[in-house]
């Protein structure tokens, strides 16, 4: 089964880290990604730019608009994602729980994909 693991983090957590700790956390995240990519459990992993770099697109009353910034103002913002391919939800949860960002105070939402219909 395929799962999206959406990583949310309060930006103040990273901003409050001393540079050495931030560097260690970044290295731990890269190592986590590399280890699970090598095992074939993770198929893709990317960090995201800060929410201030986002552009939100909407269509209302037939008019398209683009607004700088995220869709919603929250303390925790999408910090990155990784895609997991495991036989069970329990295995996907176990992998997500080992993310260094969870240990740093972040949250990972594990969400299964809908099956694709093939004709």
C-alpha distances in whole Angstrom, upper triangle without the diagonal:
4,7,10,13,16,19,22,25,29,31,34,32,32,35,37,36,39,38,37,35,33,33,32,29,28,28,26,23,24,23,20,19,20,19,16,16,18,15,13,10,12,12,14,17,20,22,24,28,30,30,33,32,30,31,30,30,31,33,35,38,37,38,35,36,34,35,35,33,29,29,30,32,30,31,27,26,23,23,20,17,14,10,8,5,5,5,7,8,11,10,9,12,14,14,15,17,19,19,23,23,22,25,27,27,24,21,17,16,12,11,7,8,10,9,12,15,16,20
4,7,10,13,16,19,23,26,28,31,29,29,32,34,33,36,35,35,32,30,30,29,26,25,26,24,21,21,21,18,16,18,18,14,14,17,15,12,10,9,9,11,13,16,19,21,24,26,26,29,28,26,27,26,27,28,30,33,35,34,35,32,32,31,31,31,29,26,26,27,29,27,28,24,23,19,20,17,13,11,7,6,4,7,8,9,9,12,11,9,12,14,13,13,16,18,17,21,21,20,24,25,25,22,19,15,13,10,9,6,6,9,9,11,15,16,20
4,6,9,13,16,19,23,24,28,26,26,29,31,30,33,32,32,29,27,28,27,24,23,24,22,19,19,20,17,15,18,17,14,14,17,16,13,10,9,10,11,12,15,17,18,22,23,23,27,26,23,25,24,25,26,28,31,34,33,33,31,31,29,29,29,26,23,23,23,25,24,24,21,19,16,17,14,10,9,6,5,6,8,10,10,8,11,10,7,9,12,11,10,14,15,15,18,18,17,20,22,21,18,15,12,10,6,5,4,6,9,11,13,17,19,23
4,6,9,13,16,20,21,24,23,23,26,28,27,30,30,30,27,25,25,25,22,21,22,20,17,18,19,16,14,17,17,14,14,18,17,15,12,10,10,10,10,12,13,14,18,19,19,23,22,20,21,21,22,23,26,28,31,31,31,28,27,26,26,25,23,19,19,20,22,21,21,18,16,12,13,11,7,6,5,6,9,11,14,13,11,14,13,9,11,13,12,10,13,15,14,17,16,15,19,20,19,16,13,10,8,6,5,6,7,11,13,15,18,21,24
4,6,10,13,17,18,21,20,20,23,25,24,27,26,27,24,22,22,22,18,18,19,17,14,16,17,13,12,16,16,13,14,17,17,15,12,10,11,10,9,11,12,13,17,18,18,22,21,19,21,21,23,24,27,30,33,33,32,29,28,26,26,25,22,19,19,19,21,19,19,15,14,11,11,9,6,5,6,7,11,12,15,14,11,13,12,8,9,11,9,7,10,12,10,13,12,12,15,16,16,12,10,6,5,5,6,9,11,14,17,19,22,24,28
4,6,10,13,15,18,17,17,20,22,22,25,25,25,23,20,21,21,18,17,19,17,14,16,18,15,14,17,18,16,16,20,20,18,15,13,14,12,10,10,10,11,14,14,14,18,18,16,18,18,20,22,25,27,31,30,30,27,26,23,22,21,18,15,16,16,17,15,15,12,10,7,8,6,5,7,9,11,14,16,19,17,14,16,16,12,12,14,12,9,12,14,11,13,11,11,15,15,14,10,8,5,5,7,8,11,12,16,19,20,24,26,30
4,7,10,12,15,14,14,17,18,18,21,21,22,19,17,18,18,14,14,16,15,12,14,16,13,13,17,18,16,17,20,20,19,17,14,15,13,10,10,9,9,12,13,13,17,17,16,19,19,21,23,27,29,33,33,31,28,27,24,23,21,18,15,16,16,16,14,13,9,8,6,6,5,5,8,11,13,16,18,21,19,17,17,17,13,13,14,12,9,11,12,9,11,8,8,12,12,11,7,6,4,7,9,11,14,16,19,22,24,28,30,33
4,7,9,12,11,12,15,16,17,20,21,22,19,16,19,19,15,15,18,17,14,17,19,16,16,20,21,19,20,24,24,23,20,18,19,17,14,13,11,10,12,11,11,15,16,15,18,18,21,22,26,28,32,32,31,28,26,23,21,19,16,13,14,13,13,10,9,6,5,5,5,7,9,12,15,16,20,21,24,22,19,20,20,17,15,17,16,12,13,14,11,12,9,9,12,11,9,6,5,6,8,11,13,17,19,22,25,26,30,33,36
4,6,8,7,8,11,13,13,17,17,19,16,14,16,17,13,13,17,16,13,16,19,17,17,21,22,21,22,25,26,25,23,20,22,19,16,14,11,11,12,10,11,14,15,15,19,19,22,24,28,30,34,34,32,29,27,24,22,20,16,14,16,14,13,10,8,5,6,7,6,9,11,14,18,19,23,24,27,25,22,22,22,19,17,19,17,14,14,15,12,11,8,9,11,9,7,5,6,9,11,15,17,21,22,25,29,30,34,36,40
4,5,6,8,9,10,12,16,17,19,16,14,17,18,15,15,19,18,16,19,22,20,21,24,25,24,26,29,29,29,26,24,25,23,19,17,14,13,13,11,11,13,16,16,19,20,23,25,29,30,34,35,33,30,27,24,22,19,16,14,16,14,11,9,5,4,6,9,9,12,15,18,21,23,27,28,31,29,26,26,26,23,21,22,21,17,17,18,15,14,10,11,13,10,8,7,9,12,14,18,20,24,25,29,32,33,37,39,43
4,5,6,6,9,10,14,15,17,15,12,15,17,14,14,18,18,16,19,21,20,21,24,25,25,26,29,30,30,27,25,26,23,19,17,13,12,11,8,9,11,13,14,18,19,23,25,29,30,34,35,32,29,27,23,21,18,14,13,16,14,12,10,7,7,7,10,8,12,16,19,22,24,28,30,33,31,28,28,28,25,23,24,23,19,20,20,17,15,12,14,15,11,11,10,12,15,17,20,22,26,27,30,33,35,38,41,44
4,5,5,6,9,12,14,16,14,12,16,17,14,15,19,19,18,21,23,22,23,26,28,27,29,31,32,32,30,27,29,26,22,20,16,15,14,11,12,14,16,18,21,22,26,28,32,33,37,38,35,32,29,26,23,20,17,16,19,17,14,12,8,9,11,13,12,16,19,22,25,27,31,32,35,34,31,30,30,27,25,26,25,22,21,21,18,16,13,15,15,12,11,11,14,17,20,23,25,29,31,34,37,38,42,44,47
4,6,5,7,10,12,14,11,10,13,14,11,13,16,16,15,18,20,19,21,24,25,25,26,29,30,30,28,25,27,25,21,19,15,15,15,13,14,16,18,20,23,24,28,30,34,35,39,40,38,35,32,29,26,23,20,18,21,19,17,14,10,10,12,13,12,15,18,20,24,25,29,30,33,31,28,28,27,25,23,23,22,19,18,18,15,13,10,12,12,8,8,9,12,15,18,21,24,28,30,33,36,37,41,43,47
4,5,5,9,9,11,9,7,10,12,9,10,14,14,13,16,18,18,19,21,23,23,24,27,28,29,27,24,26,23,19,17,13,13,13,11,13,15,17,18,22,24,27,30,34,36,39,40,37,34,31,28,25,22,19,18,21,20,18,16,12,12,12,13,11,14,17,19,23,25,28,30,33,32,29,29,28,25,24,24,22,19,19,18,15,12,10,13,12,9,10,10,14,16,19,22,25,28,30,33,36,37,41,43,46
4,6,8,9,12,11,9,12,14,12,13,16,17,16,19,21,21,22,25,26,27,28,30,32,32,30,27,29,26,22,19,16,15,14,11,14,14,16,19,22,24,28,30,34,36,40,40,37,34,31,28,25,22,19,19,22,20,18,16,13,13,14,15,13,16,20,22,26,28,32,33,37,35,32,32,31,29,27,27,26,23,23,22,19,16,14,16,16,12,13,13,17,19,22,25,28,31,32,36,39,40,43,46,49
4,7,9,12,10,9,13,14,13,14,17,18,18,20,22,22,24,26,27,28,29,32,33,34,32,29,31,28,24,22,19,18,17,15,17,18,20,22,26,27,31,33,37,39,42,43,41,38,34,31,28,25,22,22,24,23,20,18,14,15,16,18,16,19,22,24,28,30,33,35,38,36,33,33,32,30,28,28,26,24,23,22,19,16,14,16,15,11,12,14,17,20,23,26,29,33,34,38,41,42,46,48,51
4,6,8,6,6,9,10,10,11,14,14,15,18,19,20,21,23,25,26,27,29,31,32,30,27,29,27,23,21,18,18,18,16,19,20,21,23,27,29,33,35,39,41,45,45,42,39,36,33,30,27,24,24,26,25,22,20,17,16,17,19,16,18,21,23,27,28,32,33,36,35,32,32,31,28,27,26,25,22,21,20,18,14,13,15,14,10,12,14,17,20,23,26,29,32,34,38,40,42,46,48,51
4,6,5,6,9,10,11,12,14,15,17,19,20,21,23,24,26,27,29,30,32,33,32,29,31,29,25,23,20,21,20,18,21,22,23,26,29,32,35,38,42,44,47,48,45,42,39,35,33,29,27,26,30,28,26,24,20,20,21,22,19,21,24,26,30,31,34,36,39,38,35,34,33,31,30,29,27,25,24,22,20,16,16,18,16,13,15,17,21,23,27,29,32,36,37,41,43,45,48,50,54
4,5,5,6,9,10,10,12,14,15,16,18,20,21,22,24,26,27,28,30,32,30,28,30,27,23,21,18,19,18,17,21,21,22,25,28,31,34,37,41,43,47,47,44,41,38,35,32,29,26,26,30,29,26,25,22,21,21,22,18,20,23,25,28,30,33,35,38,37,35,35,33,31,30,29,27,25,24,23,20,16,16,19,18,15,17,18,22,24,27,29,32,35,37,40,42,44,47,49,52
4,5,5,6,9,10,11,12,14,15,16,18,20,21,22,24,26,27,29,30,29,27,29,27,23,22,19,21,20,20,23,24,25,27,31,33,37,40,44,46,50,50,47,44,41,37,35,32,29,29,32,31,29,27,24,23,23,23,20,21,24,25,28,29,33,34,37,37,35,34,32,30,29,28,26,24,24,21,19,15,16,19,17,14,17,19,22,24,28,29,33,35,37,41,43,44,48,49,53
4,5,5,6,9,10,10,12,14,15,16,18,20,21,23,24,26,27,29,27,25,27,25,21,20,17,19,19,19,22,23,24,26,30,32,35,38,42,44,48,48,46,42,40,36,34,31,28,27,30,29,27,24,21,20,20,21,17,19,21,22,26,27,30,31,35,34,32,30,29,27,26,25,23,21,20,18,16,12,12,15,13,10,14,15,19,21,24,26,30,32,34,38,40,42,45,47,51
4,5,5,6,9,10,11,12,14,15,17,18,20,21,22,24,26,27,26,23,25,22,19,17,14,16,16,15,18,20,20,23,26,28,32,35,38,41,45,44,42,39,36,33,30,27,24,24,27,26,24,22,19,18,18,18,14,16,18,20,24,25,29,30,33,32,30,30,28,26,25,24,22,20,20,18,15,11,11,14,13,10,13,14,17,19,22,25,28,30,32,36,38,39,43,44,48
4,5,5,6,9,10,11,12,14,15,16,18,20,21,22,24,26,25,23,24,22,18,17,14,16,17,17,20,22,22,24,28,30,33,36,40,43,46,46,44,40,38,34,32,29,26,26,29,29,27,25,22,21,20,20,16,17,19,20,24,25,28,30,33,33,31,30,28,26,26,25,22,21,21,18,15,12,13,16,15,13,16,16,20,21,24,26,29,31,33,36,38,39,43,44,48
4,5,5,6,9,10,10,12,14,15,16,18,20,21,23,24,23,21,23,21,18,17,15,18,19,19,22,24,24,26,30,32,35,38,42,44,48,48,46,42,40,36,34,31,28,28,30,30,28,26,23,21,21,20,17,17,19,20,23,24,27,28,31,31,29,28,26,24,24,22,20,19,18,16,13,10,11,14,13,11,15,16,19,20,23,25,28,30,32,36,38,39,43,44,48
4,5,5,6,9,10,10,12,14,15,17,18,20,21,23,21,19,21,19,16,15,13,15,16,17,20,22,22,23,27,29,32,35,39,41,45,44,43,39,37,33,32,29,26,24,27,26,25,23,20,18,18,17,13,14,16,17,20,21,24,25,29,28,26,25,23,21,20,19,17,16,15,13,10,7,8,11,10,8,12,12,15,16,20,21,24,27,29,32,34,36,40,41,45
4,5,5,6,9,10,11,12,14,16,16,18,20,21,20,18,19,17,13,12,10,13,14,15,18,20,20,21,25,27,30,33,37,39,43,43,41,37,35,31,30,27,24,23,26,26,25,23,20,18,17,16,12,12,14,15,19,20,23,25,28,28,26,26,24,22,21,20,17,16,17,14,11,9,9,13,13,11,14,13,16,16,20,21,24,26,28,31,33,34,38,39,43
4,5,5,6,9,10,10,12,14,15,16,18,20,19,17,19,17,14,14,13,16,17,18,22,24,23,25,28,30,33,36,40,43,46,46,44,40,38,35,33,30,28,27,29,29,29,26,24,22,21,19,16,15,16,16,19,20,23,24,28,28,27,26,24,22,22,20,17,17,17,14,12,10,11,15,14,13,17,16,18,18,22,23,26,27,29,33,34,35,39,40,44
4,5,5,6,9,10,10,12,14,15,17,18,17,16,18,17,14,14,13,16,18,19,22,25,24,25,29,31,33,36,40,42,46,46,44,40,39,35,34,31,28,27,29,29,28,26,23,20,20,19,15,14,15,15,18,18,21,22,25,25,24,23,20,19,19,17,14,14,14,11,9,6,9,12,11,11,14,14,16,16,19,20,23,25,27,31,32,34,37,39,42
4,5,5,6,9,10,11,12,14,16,17,15,13,15,13,10,10,9,13,15,17,19,22,21,22,26,27,30,33,36,39,43,42,40,37,35,32,31,28,25,24,26,26,25,23,21,18,17,15,12,11,11,11,14,15,18,20,23,23,22,21,19,17,17,16,13,12,13,10,7,6,7,10,11,11,14,12,14,13,17,17,20,22,24,27,29,30,34,35,39
4,5,5,6,9,10,10,12,14,15,15,12,14,12,9,10,10,14,16,18,21,23,22,23,26,28,31,34,37,40,43,43,41,37,36,32,32,29,26,25,28,28,28,26,24,21,20,17,14,12,13,12,15,16,18,20,24,24,23,23,20,18,19,18,14,14,15,13,10,10,11,14,15,14,17,16,17,16,19,19,22,23,24,28,29,30,34,35,39
4,5,5,6,9,10,10,12,14,14,12,14,14,11,13,13,17,19,21,24,27,26,27,30,31,34,37,40,43,47,46,44,41,39,36,35,33,30,28,31,31,31,28,26,23,22,20,17,15,15,13,16,16,18,19,23,23,23,22,19,18,18,17,13,14,15,11,10,10,12,15,15,15,18,17,19,17,20,20,23,24,25,29,30,31,35,36,39
4,6,5,6,8,10,11,12,11,10,13,12,10,12,13,16,19,21,23,26,25,26,29,30,32,35,38,41,45,44,43,39,38,35,34,32,29,27,29,29,29,26,25,21,21,18,15,13,13,11,13,13,15,16,20,20,19,18,15,14,14,13,9,10,11,8,7,7,10,12,12,14,16,15,16,14,17,16,19,21,22,26,27,29,32,33,37
4,6,5,6,8,10,11,10,7,9,8,7,9,11,14,17,20,22,25,23,24,27,28,30,33,36,39,42,41,40,37,35,32,32,30,27,25,27,28,28,26,25,21,20,17,14,12,10,8,10,11,13,15,19,19,19,19,16,14,15,14,10,11,13,11,9,10,12,14,15,16,18,16,16,14,16,16,18,19,20,24,25,26,30,31,34
4,6,5,6,9,10,10,9,10,10,9,11,13,17,20,22,25,28,26,26,29,31,33,36,39,42,45,44,43,39,38,35,35,33,30,29,31,31,32,30,28,25,23,21,18,15,14,11,13,13,15,16,20,21,21,21,18,16,18,16,13,14,16,13,12,13,15,17,18,19,21,20,20,18,20,19,21,22,23,26,27,28,31,32,35
4,6,5,6,9,9,9,11,12,11,14,16,20,23,25,27,30,29,29,32,33,35,38,41,44,47,46,45,42,41,38,37,35,33,31,32,33,33,31,30,26,25,22,20,17,15,13,14,13,14,15,18,19,19,19,15,15,16,14,11,13,14,11,11,13,15,17,17,19,21,20,20,18,20,19,21,22,23,26,27,28,32,32,36
4,5,5,6,5,5,8,10,10,13,15,19,22,24,26,29,28,28,30,31,33,35,38,41,45,44,43,39,39,36,36,34,31,29,30,31,32,30,28,25,24,21,18,16,13,10,10,9,10,11,15,16,16,16,12,11,13,12,8,11,13,10,10,13,15,16,17,19,21,19,18,16,17,16,18,18,19,23,23,24,28,29,32
4,5,5,6,5,6,7,8,12,15,18,21,24,26,29,27,27,29,30,32,34,37,40,43,42,41,38,37,35,35,33,31,29,30,31,32,30,30,26,24,21,19,15,13,10,10,9,10,12,16,17,18,18,15,13,16,15,11,13,16,14,13,15,17,18,20,21,23,21,20,18,19,17,19,18,19,22,22,23,27,27,31
4,5,8,8,9,11,12,15,18,22,25,27,30,32,31,30,33,34,35,38,41,44,47,46,45,42,41,38,38,37,34,33,34,35,36,34,33,29,28,25,22,19,17,14,13,12,12,14,17,19,20,20,16,16,18,17,13,16,18,16,15,17,20,21,22,24,26,24,24,21,22,20,22,21,22,25,25,26,29,29,32
4,5,8,9,12,13,17,20,23,27,29,31,34,32,32,34,35,36,39,41,44,47,46,46,42,42,39,40,38,36,33,35,35,36,34,33,30,28,25,23,20,17,14,13,11,10,11,14,16,17,17,13,13,16,14,11,14,17,14,15,18,20,21,22,24,26,24,23,20,21,19,20,20,21,24,23,25,28,28,31
4,6,6,10,12,16,19,22,25,28,30,33,31,30,32,33,34,36,38,41,44,43,43,40,39,37,37,36,34,32,33,34,35,33,33,29,27,24,22,19,16,12,10,8,8,9,12,14,16,16,13,12,16,15,12,14,17,16,16,19,20,21,23,25,26,24,23,19,20,17,18,17,18,20,20,21,24,24,28
4,6,9,11,15,18,21,24,26,28,31,30,29,31,31,32,34,37,40,43,42,41,38,38,36,36,35,32,30,30,31,32,30,30,26,25,21,20,17,14,10,8,6,5,6,10,11,12,13,9,8,12,11,8,11,14,13,13,16,18,18,20,22,23,21,19,16,17,14,15,14,15,18,18,20,23,24,28
4,6,7,11,14,17,21,23,24,28,26,25,27,28,29,31,34,37,40,39,38,35,35,32,32,31,29,26,27,28,29,28,27,23,22,18,17,13,10,7,5,4,6,8,12,13,13,15,11,9,12,12,9,10,13,13,12,15,16,17,19,20,22,19,18,14,15,13,14,14,14,18,18,19,23,24,27
4,7,11,14,17,20,23,24,27,25,24,26,27,28,30,32,35,38,37,37,33,33,31,31,30,28,26,27,28,30,28,28,25,22,19,18,14,11,7,6,6,7,10,14,15,16,17,14,12,15,16,13,13,17,16,15,18,18,19,22,23,24,21,20,16,17,15,15,14,14,17,17,18,21,22,25
4,7,11,13,16,19,21,24,21,21,23,23,25,27,30,33,36,35,34,31,30,28,28,27,25,23,24,25,27,26,26,22,20,16,15,11,8,5,5,8,10,13,17,18,17,19,17,14,16,17,14,13,17,16,14,17,17,18,21,21,22,19,18,15,16,14,15,15,14,18,18,19,22,23,27
4,7,10,14,16,18,21,19,18,21,22,24,27,29,33,36,35,34,30,29,26,26,25,22,21,22,23,24,23,23,19,17,13,11,8,6,4,6,9,12,15,19,19,18,19,17,14,16,16,13,12,15,14,12,13,13,15,18,18,19,16,16,13,14,14,15,16,16,20,21,21,25,26,30
4,6,10,13,15,17,15,15,18,19,21,24,28,31,34,33,32,28,27,24,23,21,19,18,20,21,22,21,20,17,14,11,9,6,6,6,9,12,16,19,22,22,21,22,20,17,18,19,16,14,17,16,13,14,13,16,18,17,18,15,15,14,15,15,16,18,18,21,23,23,27,28,31
4,7,9,12,14,13,13,17,18,21,24,27,30,34,33,31,28,26,23,22,19,17,16,18,19,19,18,17,14,12,9,6,4,6,9,12,15,19,21,25,24,23,24,22,19,19,20,17,15,17,16,13,13,11,14,16,15,16,13,14,13,15,16,18,20,20,23,25,26,30,31,34
4,6,8,11,9,10,13,15,17,21,24,27,31,30,28,24,22,19,18,16,13,12,15,16,16,16,16,13,10,7,5,5,8,11,14,17,21,24,27,26,24,26,24,21,21,22,20,17,19,19,15,16,13,16,18,17,17,14,15,14,15,17,18,20,20,24,26,26,30,31,35
4,7,8,6,8,11,14,17,20,24,27,30,30,27,24,21,18,16,13,11,11,15,16,16,16,15,14,10,9,7,8,12,15,18,21,25,27,31,30,28,29,28,24,25,26,23,20,22,22,18,18,15,18,21,18,18,16,17,17,18,20,21,24,24,27,29,29,33,34,37
4,5,6,7,11,13,17,20,24,26,30,30,27,24,21,17,15,12,9,9,13,13,13,13,12,11,8,8,7,10,13,17,20,23,27,29,32,31,29,30,29,26,25,27,24,21,23,23,19,18,15,18,20,17,17,15,16,17,18,21,22,25,25,28,31,31,35,37,40
4,5,5,9,10,14,17,21,23,26,26,24,21,18,15,12,9,6,6,9,10,9,10,11,10,7,8,8,11,14,18,21,24,27,30,33,32,29,30,30,26,25,27,25,22,23,24,21,20,17,19,21,19,18,15,16,17,18,20,21,24,24,27,30,30,33,36,39
4,6,8,11,14,17,21,23,26,26,23,20,17,14,11,7,5,7,11,11,11,12,13,13,10,11,12,14,17,21,24,27,31,33,36,35,32,34,33,30,29,31,29,26,27,28,24,23,20,22,24,22,21,19,20,21,21,24,25,28,28,30,33,33,36,38,41
4,7,10,13,17,20,23,26,26,23,19,16,13,11,7,6,8,12,13,13,15,16,15,12,12,12,13,16,20,22,26,29,32,35,35,32,34,33,29,29,31,28,25,27,28,24,24,21,23,25,23,22,20,21,21,22,24,24,27,26,29,32,31,34,36,39
4,6,10,13,17,19,23,22,20,16,14,10,9,6,5,5,9,11,12,14,15,14,11,10,12,13,15,19,21,24,28,30,33,33,30,32,31,28,28,30,28,24,27,27,24,24,21,23,26,23,22,20,20,20,20,22,22,24,24,26,29,28,31,33,36
4,7,10,13,16,19,19,16,13,10,6,6,5,5,6,8,11,13,16,18,17,14,13,15,16,18,21,23,26,29,32,35,34,32,34,34,30,30,32,30,27,29,30,27,27,24,26,29,27,26,23,23,22,22,24,23,25,24,26,29,28,31,33,35
4,7,10,13,16,16,14,11,8,6,5,6,6,6,6,9,12,15,17,17,14,13,16,17,18,21,23,26,29,32,34,33,31,33,33,29,29,32,30,27,29,31,28,28,25,26,30,28,26,23,22,22,21,23,22,24,23,24,27,26,29,31,33
4,7,10,14,13,10,7,6,5,7,9,10,10,9,12,15,18,21,20,17,16,19,19,20,23,24,27,30,33,35,34,32,34,34,31,31,34,32,29,32,33,30,31,28,29,33,31,29,26,25,24,23,25,23,25,23,24,26,25,27,30,31
4,6,10,10,8,6,5,7,8,11,12,12,10,13,16,19,22,22,19,19,22,22,23,25,26,29,31,34,36,35,33,35,36,32,32,35,34,31,33,35,32,34,30,31,35,33,31,28,27,26,24,26,24,25,23,24,27,26,27,30,31
4,7,6,5,4,6,9,11,15,16,15,13,16,19,22,26,25,23,22,25,25,26,28,28,32,33,36,38,37,34,38,38,34,35,38,37,34,36,38,36,37,34,35,38,37,35,31,30,29,27,28,26,27,25,25,27,26,27,30,31
4,5,5,7,8,11,13,17,18,17,14,17,20,23,27,27,24,24,28,28,29,31,31,34,36,39,40,39,37,40,40,37,37,40,39,36,38,41,38,39,36,37,40,39,36,33,32,31,29,30,28,29,27,27,29,29,30,32,33
4,6,8,11,14,16,20,21,21,18,21,24,27,30,30,28,28,31,32,32,35,35,37,39,42,43,42,39,43,43,40,40,44,42,40,42,44,42,43,40,40,44,42,40,37,35,35,32,33,31,32,30,29,32,30,31,33,34
4,7,10,13,16,20,22,21,19,22,25,28,31,31,29,28,31,31,31,34,34,37,38,41,42,41,39,43,43,40,40,44,42,39,42,44,41,43,40,41,44,43,41,37,36,35,32,33,31,32,29,28,30,29,30,31,32
4,7,10,13,17,19,19,17,20,23,26,30,30,27,27,29,30,30,33,33,36,38,41,43,42,40,43,43,40,40,43,42,39,41,43,40,42,38,39,43,41,39,36,35,34,32,33,31,32,30,29,32,30,31,33,34
4,7,10,14,16,16,15,18,21,24,27,27,24,24,26,26,27,30,30,33,35,38,40,40,37,40,40,37,37,40,39,36,38,40,37,38,35,36,40,38,36,33,32,31,29,31,29,30,28,28,30,28,30,32,33
4,7,10,13,13,12,16,18,21,24,24,22,22,24,25,26,29,30,33,35,38,40,40,37,40,40,36,37,40,38,35,37,39,36,36,33,35,38,36,34,31,30,30,28,30,28,30,28,29,31,30,32,34,35
4,7,9,11,11,14,16,19,22,22,19,19,21,22,23,26,27,31,33,37,39,38,36,38,38,34,35,37,35,32,35,36,33,33,30,32,35,33,31,28,28,27,26,28,27,29,27,28,31,30,32,34,35
4,6,8,9,11,13,16,19,19,17,17,19,21,23,26,28,31,34,37,39,38,36,38,38,34,34,37,35,31,34,35,31,32,29,30,33,31,29,26,26,26,25,28,27,29,28,29,32,31,34,36,38
4,7,9,11,12,15,17,18,15,15,17,19,21,25,27,30,33,36,39,38,35,37,37,33,33,35,33,30,32,33,29,29,26,28,31,28,27,24,24,25,25,27,27,29,28,30,33,32,35,37,39
4,7,8,9,12,14,14,11,12,14,16,19,22,24,28,31,34,36,35,32,34,34,30,30,32,30,27,29,30,26,26,23,24,27,25,23,21,21,21,21,24,24,27,26,28,31,31,34,36,39
4,6,7,9,12,11,8,9,12,14,16,20,22,25,28,31,33,32,29,31,31,27,26,29,27,24,26,27,24,24,21,22,25,23,21,18,18,18,18,21,20,23,23,25,28,28,31,34,36
4,7,9,13,12,10,11,14,16,17,21,22,25,28,30,33,31,28,30,31,27,26,29,28,24,26,28,25,26,22,23,26,24,22,19,18,19,17,20,19,22,22,23,27,27,30,32,35
4,6,10,10,9,11,14,16,18,22,23,26,29,31,33,31,28,30,31,27,26,29,28,24,25,27,25,25,21,22,25,23,20,18,17,18,17,20,20,23,23,25,28,29,32,35,37
4,7,9,8,11,14,17,19,23,25,28,31,33,35,33,30,31,32,28,27,29,28,25,25,27,24,24,21,21,24,21,19,17,17,18,18,21,22,25,26,28,31,32,35,38,41
4,5,6,10,12,16,18,21,24,26,29,31,33,31,27,28,29,26,24,26,26,22,22,24,22,21,18,18,20,18,15,13,13,15,16,19,20,24,25,27,31,32,35,38,41
4,6,10,12,15,18,21,24,26,29,31,33,31,27,28,28,25,23,25,24,21,21,22,20,19,15,15,17,15,12,11,12,15,16,19,21,25,26,29,32,34,37,40,43
4,7,8,12,14,17,20,22,26,27,29,27,24,24,25,22,20,22,21,17,17,19,16,16,12,12,15,13,10,8,8,11,12,16,17,21,23,25,29,30,34,37,40
4,6,9,12,15,18,20,24,26,29,27,24,25,25,21,20,22,21,17,18,19,16,16,13,14,16,14,12,10,10,11,12,15,17,20,21,24,27,28,32,34,37
4,6,8,12,14,17,21,23,26,24,21,23,22,19,18,20,18,15,17,18,14,15,12,13,16,15,13,10,9,9,10,13,14,17,18,21,24,25,29,31,34
4,7,11,14,17,20,23,26,25,22,23,22,19,18,19,17,14,16,16,12,13,9,12,14,13,12,9,10,10,12,14,16,19,20,23,26,27,30,32,36
4,7,11,13,17,19,23,22,20,21,20,16,16,18,15,12,15,15,11,12,10,12,15,14,14,11,11,9,11,13,14,17,17,21,23,24,28,29,33
4,7,10,13,16,19,19,17,18,17,13,14,15,13,10,13,14,11,13,11,13,16,16,16,12,11,9,9,10,11,13,14,17,20,21,24,26,30
4,6,10,13,16,16,15,16,14,11,12,14,10,9,12,13,10,13,12,13,16,17,17,14,13,10,10,10,11,12,13,17,18,19,23,25,28
4,7,10,13,14,13,15,13,9,12,13,11,10,14,14,13,16,16,16,19,20,20,17,15,12,11,9,10,10,10,14,15,16,20,21,25
4,6,10,10,10,12,9,6,10,11,8,9,12,13,12,16,16,16,19,21,21,18,16,12,12,9,10,9,10,14,15,16,20,21,25
4,7,9,10,12,9,8,11,12,10,12,15,15,16,19,20,20,22,24,24,22,19,16,15,12,12,10,10,13,13,15,18,19,23
4,6,7,9,6,6,10,10,10,12,14,15,16,20,21,20,22,25,25,22,20,16,16,12,12,11,12,15,14,17,20,21,25
4,7,9,7,8,11,12,12,14,17,18,19,23,24,22,25,27,27,25,22,19,18,14,14,11,13,15,14,17,19,21,24
4,5,5,7,9,10,11,13,14,16,18,22,22,20,23,26,25,23,20,17,15,12,12,10,12,14,14,18,20,22,26
4,5,5,6,9,10,10,12,14,16,20,20,18,20,23,22,20,17,13,12,8,9,8,11,13,14,18,21,23,27
4,5,5,6,9,10,10,13,15,18,19,17,19,22,21,19,17,14,13,10,12,11,15,17,18,22,24,27,30
4,5,5,6,9,10,11,13,17,18,16,18,21,21,19,17,14,14,11,13,12,15,18,18,21,24,26,30
4,5,5,6,9,10,11,15,16,14,17,19,19,17,14,11,10,7,9,9,12,15,17,19,23,25,28
4,5,5,6,9,10,14,14,12,14,17,16,14,12,9,9,7,10,11,14,17,19,22,25,28,31
4,6,5,7,9,13,14,12,13,16,17,15,13,11,12,10,13,14,17,21,22,25,28,30,34
4,5,5,7,11,12,11,13,15,16,14,13,10,12,10,13,14,17,20,21,24,27,29,33
4,5,5,9,9,8,11,13,13,11,9,6,8,7,11,13,16,19,21,23,27,29,33
4,6,8,9,7,8,11,12,10,9,8,10,10,14,16,19,22,24,27,30,33,36
4,6,8,7,8,11,12,11,11,10,13,13,16,18,21,24,26,28,32,34,38
4,5,5,7,9,10,9,9,8,12,12,15,18,20,24,26,28,31,33,37
4,5,5,6,9,9,10,11,14,15,19,21,24,27,29,31,35,37,41
4,5,5,6,5,7,8,12,14,17,20,22,26,29,30,34,36,40
4,5,5,4,6,7,11,12,16,19,22,25,28,30,34,36,40
4,6,7,9,11,14,16,20,23,25,29,31,34,37,39,43
4,6,9,12,15,18,21,24,27,30,33,35,38,41,44
4,7,10,13,16,19,23,25,29,32,34,37,40,44
4,7,10,13,16,20,22,25,28,30,34,36,40
4,7,10,13,16,19,22,25,27,31,34,37
4,6,9,13,15,19,22,24,27,30,34
4,6,10,13,16,19,21,24,27,31
4,7,10,13,16,18,22,25,28
4,7,9,12,15,18,21,25
4,7,9,12,15,18,22
4,6,9,12,15,18
4,6,9,12,16
4,6,9,13
4,6,10
4,7
4
